[in-house]
Amino acid sequence: KKPTMATANKYDRQLRLWGTNGQKKLSESSILLIGSSSVGTETVKNLVLPGIGSFHVLDEASNMQPTCGSGHKDSTTTSDNRTSNFFIPTMNVVEDDSAGSTSMLVDKSCAEVTCELLEELNDDVKGSFATVPSFVDMTMGDFESLVKDYSLVVAADLPLPVLRNLGKACWSKNVHLISAKSYGFIGTCRIQTARHDIVESRPDGSVPDLRIWKPFPELVELCNKYDFSRMDDMEHSHVPYVIILMKAMERWKSDNNDAVPTTFADKEKFKNEFVKAMSRNFANEVNFEEAVRDAYLAYSAHDIPWEVQELLDNVSSESISSSSRSFDVMLLALKNFIADHGGDVPLNGTIPDMTSATDPYVALQEVYHKKAAKDLAEMRTNVDAVLTAVGSATSAVSDEELSTFCKNIFNTQVLKTRNIEDELTCSGIDYEEVKGELIMSTMEPCDPPVHTPLLWFLVMRACEQFQEKHGVYPGSDCRELALSSDVEEVMKHLERLVNCMGLSECDVVTSSLSKDHAIEMVRCFNAELHNIASVIGGVASQEAVKLITNQYVPLDNTYVFNGIASIAAVYKF
């Protein structure tokens, strides 16, 4: 039986990024790749290497391993002769002396070749493949039955008619979808998720939850054991700054009727006359320097972030059922815990590094660990009560899952992107809000403005609409008059698109978007450059890891890369 946890030595470096919990989720994930273009193979390659569980490649039967070609994707289907895809080699050609002619040594579909070569990258990962006559002929129902068993779907260079049906299917089944495209020098990565729970968002510079402003009894008891007057200089310079701030705040409250510093003047006075003044030689006592630096922890409450509070406000016992997510169950248990503890959340039990002797630091750490364990036990009781009330087994939420949740309460988020259909039709209940945010994003164009990624995205989308109407991408006929005609029609699609998205009065659009953009995109004829595909594949795989592991915050919702100027931006469409 295949292990669900990869060996630590093989994946040592990535374990430092997402830990054993994240690696376990990766090893249990299953990825569906639809379309074996360069951007698709690059994306899945970057997921096979860190150790996903399995992948399945689906492509059209007409897309065979190339013998020659220009690297242009076939406009009538989604297939191509992908000689531009470095990952798929051309077929070997050998002389057949007996027949006096040449014959092919191999004759495989791109789906099969892609699967074989991806499997070679990591023997922990199992791959499979299949072909269908045509993606265009697949209905939303066909896609629904296909995607429901996968953790995530990667759509590689799919035309809009196919992407519409796939997007609807993934939305209805709540399966994460990443649409990655490489079109000439322009690349995009679009995330669609009806709901994605983020437990470990891992923000930079998070504030430690030390409860100095509202100490629990065990911490007060430990603090009372310290008598600075009886310490020698070495002991005094190695007292943890948590204890220093506790002592300083105790003196402050004694002099100020139990009030904490609120004004700037009071806070400065607290730092200088109550914290710094306790030092014997401030220049040589790093622990007191740390106490002055983090003095705000003594008088600032660690408030629940508004994103978390919004989640708590939206959950109730009436909203929980036997089919509810474990995330929602834990949210309700947390809400009950907060109500029972005067607004306090469970302690996560971690303390930052600080200047201290070993014994005082270990003693401080033990106090926090015991308090965290006590809170976790109460959360376990609350979770079991919620599950029992709806007739679910208490094992529905594991101890490991609950422990991770309690350690990351302040960093919990839920991401809900707009669906692709609403984007394409310029509709949805939040359309006006999105339009406003998009207009705001145009107020800071790139330098030069003509290379603002949004402009290239608009022209790329106009070319996709051209293909949706005619079945071929603009530029298929390289004669001069035909190219000029295609450019003119792309400009018409572009004008309608700009008006639909409410960008007709944006300065960067009116002053910098021109016919030159359309000429460049028509000239590309949807050619796929592997270096652009590699960039987009790297971004797409990074976002896929975030979605699979429930760690870090995925982008919302479209990454656009302008390879002409090497400029990128994220937009919400």
ZIBEL-V58995 format. One line per field, one symbol per residue. phi: phi as a letter, one per 30 degrees, with the letter a starting at -180 (. if undefined). A space follows every 50 residues. Layout:
# ZIBEL-V58995
phi = ???
This chain:
# ZIBEL-V58995
phi = .dddbdddddcedddddbiddddddddcdbccccjcdeddddddedcddd jddabbcbbddddcedcalcidddddbcdadddddddcddddcbdcddci bcbddbbbdddddedddddddaddcccbbabbeaddddcdddddddddcc dacccchddeeddeddddddddchcdbcccbbbiccbbbccbbdabdccc dhddidddcchddbddeddddddddcbddccddddddbdedddedddddd dddddbhidcdbddddddddddcccdddddbedccddddddddcddddbc ddddeddddddddccadddcbdcdddddddddddddddddbijdceddic bddadadddddddddddddddddddddddddddddddddcicddddcddd dddddddbedcdbbcbddddddddchbjdcdddddddddddddbddcded ceeedddddddddddedddcibddjdcddedddddddddddddddddddd dicdcdedddccdbddddddddedhhdccddddddddddddddddddddh bicddbbbccccddchbbacbcc
